[in-house]
Amino acid sequence: MDWLIEPLGFGFFQRALVAGVLVGGLCGSLSVFVVQRRMSSIGHGLAHSVLGGVGIALALGVHEYLGAAAATAVAAVLIDRVGRRRGLHVDAAIWIVTTALFALGVVVVSRVEGVGVSTESLLFGDVLGVGTGDLALIGAVSAGFAILLLARWKALVFTTFDHDVAAAMGVAAGRHEALLNLATAAVVVASVRVLGVLLIASAVVLPAALARLLTASFGRLLALATVVGSAAAVVGLYASFHLNAPSGSTIVLTGTTAFAVVLVVVAVRTGLARRRGIAEAHRAP
């Protein structure tokens, strides 16, 4: 039991654990909307835009979170606007906008002397870097997303399943899609410290993909994906501590392993059920 109790004696791990549970739950609940809308690349794209915001913020001498928040918010709005142009698919809009911001960040970081940012922690997460300010931001984003779900649940679900029908029924589908994009941007910014820029995309896809293997109910899907996201974060953080590995990597590997196990179990059960059905059909008179 020492491996379980020992990390809890460190303040940084306690803070990281709280942040991980919140971030995992955030990414898990968001993943249901991202996957259902077939916009799995938006998490990856918005995470890349973070680097552009951080680079510009440091060049201007302001806090990196302000730059990251501004860049992802701008990216979310531009994706929504560009994606509405005739003949353009939303995936094209995601990569046009976010890749440009990522490239801008690379140029700025490479040209500005004395930039006080760790590229490794920014890209792969830094469990040691979680502080009270990070916890405050993550808590605020978690509360805001929960309020959004409670206040606009039916409209968000309707828009997620069928934008055109929702609009025809009087739902402000465009506004709710924009809200989801901005919520995704906020979750990405809140998750950067724990998961890192390069790994956030997996965290906003894996929980919903795993949950979808087990249920088709949207409500149960949301609950299960949220639990899966938080559980993967806890296990991944323990692995990060004991293996001295980046937290984002261990969290994503934990989620991927869980997905693979569930996929195999479901495939085996489906195969067995099919064989039983065939056998019963042969025995029937």
C-alpha positions as a Markdown table, in Angstrom:
| # | Residue | x | y | z |
|---|---|---|---|---|
| 1 | Met | 0.0 | 0.0 | 0.0 |
| 2 | Asp | 3.0 | 2.3 | 0.3 |
| 3 | Trp | 2.9 | 3.0 | -3.5 |
| 4 | Leu | -0.7 | 4.3 | -3.0 |
| 5 | Ile | -0.1 | 6.3 | 0.2 |
| 6 | Glu | 3.4 | 7.7 | -0.3 |
| 7 | Pro | 2.5 | 10.2 | -3.1 |
| 8 | Leu | -0.2 | 11.7 | -0.9 |
| 9 | Gly | 2.4 | 13.0 | 1.5 |
| 10 | Phe | 3.6 | 15.5 | -1.1 |
| 11 | Gly | 1.6 | 18.8 | -1.5 |
| 12 | Phe | 2.4 | 19.0 | -5.2 |
| 13 | Phe | 0.8 | 15.5 | -5.7 |
| 14 | Gln | -2.3 | 16.4 | -3.8 |
| 15 | Arg | -2.8 | 19.5 | -5.9 |
| 16 | Ala | -2.1 | 17.5 | -9.1 |
| 17 | Leu | -4.6 | 14.8 | -8.0 |
| 18 | Val | -7.4 | 17.4 | -7.5 |
| 19 | Ala | -6.5 | 19.0 | -10.8 |
| 20 | Gly | -6.3 | 15.6 | -12.6 |
| 21 | Val | -9.8 | 14.5 | -11.3 |
| 22 | Leu | -11.3 | 17.8 | -12.4 |
| 23 | Val | -9.5 | 17.9 | -15.8 |
| 24 | Gly | -10.3 | 14.3 | -16.5 |
| 25 | Gly | -13.9 | 14.8 | -15.7 |
| 26 | Leu | -14.0 | 18.0 | -17.8 |
| 27 | Cys | -12.4 | 16.3 | -20.8 |
| 28 | Gly | -14.6 | 13.2 | -20.4 |
| 29 | Ser | -17.8 | 15.1 | -20.4 |
| 30 | Leu | -16.7 | 17.4 | -23.2 |
| 31 | Ser | -15.6 | 14.3 | -25.3 |
| 32 | Val | -19.2 | 13.2 | -25.6 |
| 33 | Phe | -20.1 | 16.3 | -27.6 |
| 34 | Val | -16.9 | 16.4 | -29.5 |
| 35 | Val | -17.2 | 12.7 | -30.7 |
| 36 | Gln | -20.9 | 13.0 | -31.4 |
| 37 | Arg | -20.3 | 16.0 | -33.6 |
| 38 | Arg | -17.5 | 14.2 | -35.4 |
| 39 | Met | -15.1 | 17.0 | -34.5 |
| 40 | Ser | -12.4 | 14.9 | -32.8 |
| 41 | Ser | -9.7 | 17.1 | -34.3 |
| 42 | Ile | -10.9 | 20.3 | -32.6 |
| 43 | Gly | -9.2 | 19.4 | -29.3 |
| 44 | His | -6.0 | 18.7 | -31.1 |
| 45 | Gly | -6.3 | 21.9 | -33.1 |
| 46 | Leu | -7.2 | 24.2 | -30.2 |
| 47 | Ala | -4.4 | 22.7 | -28.1 |
| 48 | His | -2.0 | 23.7 | -30.8 |
| 49 | Ser | -3.3 | 27.3 | -30.8 |
| 50 | Val | -2.3 | 27.5 | -27.1 |
| 51 | Leu | 1.4 | 27.7 | -28.1 |
| 52 | Gly | 0.7 | 30.7 | -30.3 |
| 53 | Gly | -1.1 | 32.5 | -27.4 |
| 54 | Val | 1.6 | 31.6 | -24.9 |
| 55 | Gly | 4.4 | 32.8 | -27.2 |
| 56 | Ile | 2.7 | 36.2 | -27.8 |
| 57 | Ala | 1.8 | 36.6 | -24.1 |
| 58 | Leu | 5.4 | 36.1 | -23.1 |
| 59 | Ala | 6.7 | 38.4 | -25.8 |
| 60 | Leu | 4.3 | 41.1 | -24.4 |
| 61 | Gly | 5.2 | 40.4 | -20.8 |
| 62 | Val | 1.8 | 39.2 | -19.7 |
| 63 | His | 0.7 | 35.9 | -18.0 |
| 64 | Glu | 0.8 | 32.9 | -20.3 |
| 65 | Tyr | -2.7 | 31.9 | -19.3 |
| 66 | Leu | -4.1 | 35.2 | -20.7 |
| 67 | Gly | -2.4 | 34.5 | -24.0 |
| 68 | Ala | -3.5 | 30.9 | -24.1 |
| 69 | Ala | -7.1 | 31.9 | -23.3 |
| 70 | Ala | -7.2 | 34.7 | -25.9 |
| 71 | Ala | -5.7 | 32.5 | -28.6 |
| 72 | Thr | -8.0 | 29.6 | -28.1 |
| 73 | Ala | -11.1 | 31.8 | -27.8 |
| 74 | Val | -10.1 | 33.6 | -31.1 |
| 75 | Ala | -9.4 | 30.2 | -32.7 |
| 76 | Ala | -12.8 | 28.8 | -31.6 |
| 77 | Val | -14.7 | 31.8 | -33.0 |
| 78 | Leu | -12.7 | 31.7 | -36.3 |
| 79 | Ile | -13.3 | 28.0 | -36.7 |
| 80 | Asp | -17.0 | 28.6 | -36.3 |
| 81 | Arg | -17.0 | 31.5 | -38.8 |
| 82 | Val | -14.7 | 29.8 | -41.4 |
| 83 | Gly | -16.5 | 26.5 | -41.1 |
| 84 | Arg | -19.8 | 28.1 | -42.2 |
| 85 | Arg | -18.3 | 29.2 | -45.5 |
| 86 | Arg | -19.8 | 27.4 | -48.5 |
| 87 | Gly | -17.7 | 24.4 | -49.7 |
| 88 | Leu | -15.5 | 24.3 | -46.6 |
| 89 | His | -15.7 | 21.4 | -44.1 |
| 90 | Val | -15.3 | 22.2 | -40.5 |
| 91 | Asp | -12.1 | 20.0 | -40.3 |
| 92 | Ala | -10.5 | 22.3 | -42.9 |
| 93 | Ala | -11.4 | 25.3 | -40.8 |
| 94 | Ile | -9.9 | 23.7 | -37.7 |
| 95 | Trp | -6.6 | 23.1 | -39.3 |
| 96 | Ile | -6.3 | 26.3 | -41.2 |
| 97 | Val | -6.9 | 28.4 | -38.1 |
| 98 | Thr | -5.1 | 26.5 | -35.4 |
| 99 | Thr | -2.0 | 25.5 | -37.5 |
| 100 | Ala | -1.5 | 29.2 | -38.3 |
| 101 | Leu | -1.6 | 30.1 | -34.6 |
| 102 | Phe | 0.7 | 27.2 | -33.7 |
| 103 | Ala | 3.2 | 28.4 | -36.4 |
| 104 | Leu | 3.0 | 31.9 | -35.1 |
| 105 | Gly | 3.8 | 30.7 | -31.6 |
| 106 | Val | 6.8 | 28.7 | -32.8 |
| 107 | Val | 8.2 | 31.8 | -34.6 |
| 108 | Val | 7.6 | 34.1 | -31.6 |
| 109 | Val | 9.1 | 31.7 | -29.0 |
| 110 | Ser | 12.1 | 31.1 | -31.3 |
| 111 | Arg | 12.8 | 34.8 | -31.8 |
| 112 | Val | 12.1 | 36.3 | -28.3 |
| 113 | Glu | 15.1 | 36.0 | -26.0 |
| 114 | Gly | 14.7 | 34.8 | -22.4 |
| 115 | Val | 11.3 | 33.3 | -22.9 |
| 116 | Gly | 10.5 | 31.7 | -19.5 |
| 117 | Val | 8.6 | 28.6 | -20.7 |
| 118 | Ser | 9.5 | 25.0 | -20.6 |
| 119 | Thr | 8.7 | 23.5 | -24.0 |
| 120 | Glu | 8.6 | 20.0 | -22.6 |
| 121 | Ser | 6.1 | 20.8 | -19.9 |
| 122 | Leu | 4.0 | 22.8 | -22.3 |
| 123 | Leu | 3.9 | 20.0 | -24.8 |
| 124 | Phe | 3.6 | 17.0 | -22.5 |
| 125 | Gly | 2.2 | 18.3 | -19.2 |
| 126 | Asp | 3.9 | 19.0 | -15.9 |
| 127 | Val | 2.5 | 17.4 | -12.7 |
| 128 | Leu | 5.0 | 19.4 | -10.6 |
| 129 | Gly | 3.8 | 22.7 | -12.0 |
| 130 | Val | 0.2 | 22.5 | -10.8 |
| 131 | Gly | -0.3 | 25.4 | -8.3 |
| 132 | Thr | -3.2 | 27.1 | -6.6 |
| 133 | Gly | -3.7 | 29.4 | -9.5 |
| 134 | Asp | -4.0 | 26.4 | -11.8 |
| 135 | Leu | -6.5 | 24.8 | -9.5 |
| 136 | Ala | -8.6 | 28.0 | -9.4 |
| 137 | Leu | -8.7 | 28.2 | -13.2 |
| 138 | Ile | -9.6 | 24.5 | -13.5 |
| 139 | Gly | -12.3 | 24.8 | -10.8 |
| 140 | Ala | -13.8 | 27.9 | -12.5 |
| 141 | Val | -13.9 | 26.2 | -15.9 |
| 142 | Ser | -15.4 | 23.1 | -14.4 |
| 143 | Ala | -18.1 | 25.1 | -12.7 |
| 144 | Gly | -18.8 | 27.1 | -15.8 |
| 145 | Phe | -19.1 | 24.0 | -18.0 |
| 146 | Ala | -21.4 | 22.3 | -15.5 |
| 147 | Ile | -23.6 | 25.4 | -15.4 |
| 148 | Leu | -23.7 | 25.5 | -19.3 |
| 149 | Leu | -24.8 | 21.8 | -19.4 |
| 150 | Leu | -27.5 | 22.4 | -16.7 |
| 151 | Ala | -28.8 | 25.5 | -18.3 |
| 152 | Arg | -28.8 | 24.5 | -22.0 |
| 153 | Trp | -28.8 | 20.7 | -21.9 |
| 154 | Lys | -31.7 | 20.0 | -24.3 |
| 155 | Ala | -30.6 | 22.6 | -26.8 |
| 156 | Leu | -27.0 | 21.4 | -26.7 |
| 157 | Val | -28.0 | 17.7 | -27.2 |
| 158 | Phe | -30.4 | 18.6 | -30.0 |
| 159 | Thr | -27.8 | 20.7 | -31.8 |
| 160 | Thr | -25.2 | 18.0 | -31.3 |
| 161 | Phe | -27.3 | 15.3 | -32.8 |
| 162 | Asp | -28.7 | 17.2 | -35.8 |
| 163 | His | -27.8 | 20.9 | -36.4 |
| 164 | Asp | -30.2 | 21.4 | -39.3 |
| 165 | Val | -33.3 | 19.8 | -37.6 |
| 166 | Ala | -32.5 | 21.8 | -34.4 |
| 167 | Ala | -32.4 | 25.0 | -36.4 |
| 168 | Ala | -35.6 | 24.1 | -38.2 |
| 169 | Met | -37.3 | 23.5 | -34.8 |
| 170 | Gly | -36.4 | 27.0 | -33.6 |
| 171 | Val | -33.3 | 26.1 | -31.6 |
| 172 | Ala | -30.4 | 28.6 | -32.0 |
| 173 | Ala | -28.2 | 25.9 | -33.3 |
| 174 | Gly | -25.4 | 28.2 | -34.6 |
| 175 | Arg | -25.2 | 29.9 | -31.2 |
| 176 | His | -25.0 | 26.6 | -29.3 |
| 177 | Glu | -22.3 | 25.3 | -31.6 |
| 178 | Ala | -20.3 | 28.4 | -30.9 |
| 179 | Leu | -20.9 | 27.9 | -27.2 |
| 180 | Leu | -19.5 | 24.4 | -27.4 |
| 181 | Asn | -16.5 | 25.6 | -29.4 |
| 182 | Leu | -15.8 | 28.3 | -26.7 |
| 183 | Ala | -16.3 | 25.7 | -24.0 |
| 184 | Thr | -13.8 | 23.4 | -25.7 |
| 185 | Ala | -11.3 | 26.3 | -25.9 |
| 186 | Ala | -11.8 | 26.9 | -22.1 |
| 187 | Val | -11.3 | 23.2 | -21.3 |
| 188 | Val | -8.1 | 23.1 | -23.4 |
| 189 | Val | -6.6 | 26.0 | -21.6 |
| 190 | Ala | -7.5 | 24.6 | -18.2 |
| 191 | Ser | -6.0 | 21.2 | -19.2 |
| 192 | Val | -2.7 | 22.3 | -20.6 |
| 193 | Arg | -0.8 | 22.2 | -17.3 |
| 194 | Val | -1.8 | 18.6 | -16.6 |
| 195 | Leu | -2.0 | 17.1 | -20.1 |
| 196 | Gly | 0.2 | 19.2 | -22.3 |
| 197 | Val | -0.5 | 20.6 | -25.7 |
| 198 | Leu | 0.1 | 17.5 | -27.7 |
| 199 | Leu | -2.0 | 15.1 | -25.7 |
| 200 | Ile | -5.2 | 17.0 | -24.9 |
| 201 | Ala | -6.8 | 15.7 | -28.1 |
| 202 | Ser | -6.7 | 12.1 | -26.9 |
| 203 | Ala | -8.3 | 13.2 | -23.6 |
| 204 | Val | -11.3 | 14.7 | -25.4 |
| 205 | Val | -11.9 | 11.6 | -27.5 |
| 206 | Leu | -11.0 | 8.5 | -25.5 |
| 207 | Pro | -13.5 | 8.7 | -22.7 |
| 208 | Ala | -16.5 | 9.1 | -25.1 |
| 209 | Ala | -15.1 | 6.4 | -27.4 |
| 210 | Leu | -14.8 | 3.9 | -24.5 |
| 211 | Ala | -18.2 | 4.8 | -23.1 |
| 212 | Arg | -19.9 | 4.5 | -26.5 |
| 213 | Leu | -18.8 | 0.8 | -26.6 |
| 214 | Leu | -20.9 | 0.2 | -23.5 |
| 215 | Thr | -24.0 | 2.4 | -23.9 |
| 216 | Ala | -26.0 | 4.2 | -26.5 |
| 217 | Ser | -27.9 | 6.5 | -24.0 |
| 218 | Phe | -26.7 | 10.0 | -24.2 |
| 219 | Gly | -27.2 | 10.6 | -20.5 |
| 220 | Arg | -25.4 | 7.5 | -19.4 |
| 221 | Leu | -22.7 | 8.2 | -22.1 |
| 222 | Leu | -22.0 | 11.6 | -20.5 |
| 223 | Ala | -21.9 | 10.1 | -16.9 |
| 224 | Leu | -19.7 | 7.2 | -17.9 |
| 225 | Ala | -17.3 | 9.3 | -20.0 |
| 226 | Thr | -16.9 | 11.7 | -17.1 |
| 227 | Val | -16.0 | 8.9 | -14.7 |
| 228 | Val | -13.6 | 7.3 | -17.2 |
| 229 | Gly | -11.8 | 10.6 | -17.7 |
| 230 | Ser | -11.4 | 11.2 | -14.0 |
| 231 | Ala | -10.3 | 7.6 | -13.3 |
| 232 | Ala | -7.7 | 7.7 | -16.1 |
| 233 | Ala | -6.3 | 10.9 | -14.6 |
| 234 | Val | -5.9 | 9.4 | -11.1 |
| 235 | Val | -4.3 | 6.2 | -12.4 |
| 236 | Gly | -2.1 | 8.1 | -14.8 |
| 237 | Leu | -0.9 | 10.5 | -12.1 |
| 238 | Tyr | 0.2 | 7.7 | -9.9 |
| 239 | Ala | 2.0 | 6.1 | -12.8 |
| 240 | Ser | 3.6 | 9.5 | -13.5 |
| 241 | Phe | 4.8 | 9.8 | -10.0 |
| 242 | His | 6.3 | 6.3 | -9.7 |
| 243 | Leu | 7.7 | 6.2 | -13.2 |
| 244 | Asn | 9.0 | 9.8 | -13.2 |
| 245 | Ala | 7.2 | 10.3 | -16.5 |
| 246 | Pro | 5.2 | 13.2 | -18.0 |
| 247 | Ser | 1.7 | 13.3 | -16.5 |
| 248 | Gly | 0.0 | 13.8 | -19.8 |
| 249 | Ser | 1.6 | 10.8 | -21.4 |
| 250 | Thr | 0.7 | 8.4 | -18.5 |
| 251 | Ile | -2.9 | 9.7 | -18.3 |
| 252 | Val | -3.4 | 9.2 | -22.1 |
| 253 | Leu | -1.7 | 5.7 | -22.0 |
| 254 | Thr | -4.0 | 4.8 | -19.1 |
| 255 | Gly | -7.1 | 5.8 | -21.1 |
| 256 | Thr | -5.8 | 4.0 | -24.2 |
| 257 | Thr | -5.2 | 0.8 | -22.3 |
| 258 | Ala | -8.7 | 0.9 | -20.8 |
| 259 | Phe | -10.2 | 1.5 | -24.2 |
| 260 | Ala | -8.3 | -1.4 | -25.7 |
| 261 | Val | -9.4 | -3.8 | -22.9 |
| 262 | Val | -13.1 | -2.7 | -23.2 |
| 263 | Leu | -12.9 | -3.1 | -27.0 |
| 264 | Val | -11.6 | -6.6 | -26.7 |
| 265 | Val | -14.1 | -7.6 | -24.0 |
| 266 | Val | -17.0 | -6.2 | -26.1 |
| 267 | Ala | -15.8 | -7.9 | -29.2 |
| 268 | Val | -15.5 | -11.3 | -27.4 |
| 269 | Arg | -18.9 | -10.9 | -25.9 |
| 270 | Thr | -20.5 | -9.9 | -29.2 |
| 271 | Gly | -18.8 | -12.9 | -30.9 |
| 272 | Leu | -20.1 | -15.3 | -28.2 |
| 273 | Ala | -23.6 | -13.9 | -28.4 |
| 274 | Arg | -23.6 | -14.2 | -32.2 |
| 275 | Arg | -22.5 | -17.9 | -32.0 |
| 276 | Arg | -25.2 | -18.6 | -29.4 |
| 277 | Gly | -27.8 | -17.0 | -31.7 |
| 278 | Ile | -26.6 | -19.1 | -34.6 |
| 279 | Ala | -26.7 | -22.3 | -32.5 |
| 280 | Glu | -30.2 | -21.6 | -31.2 |
| 281 | Ala | -31.4 | -20.9 | -34.8 |
| 282 | His | -30.1 | -24.3 | -35.9 |
| 283 | Arg | -31.8 | -26.0 | -33.0 |
| 284 | Ala | -35.1 | -24.4 | -33.6 |
| 285 | Pro | -37.7 | -26.6 | -35.4 |
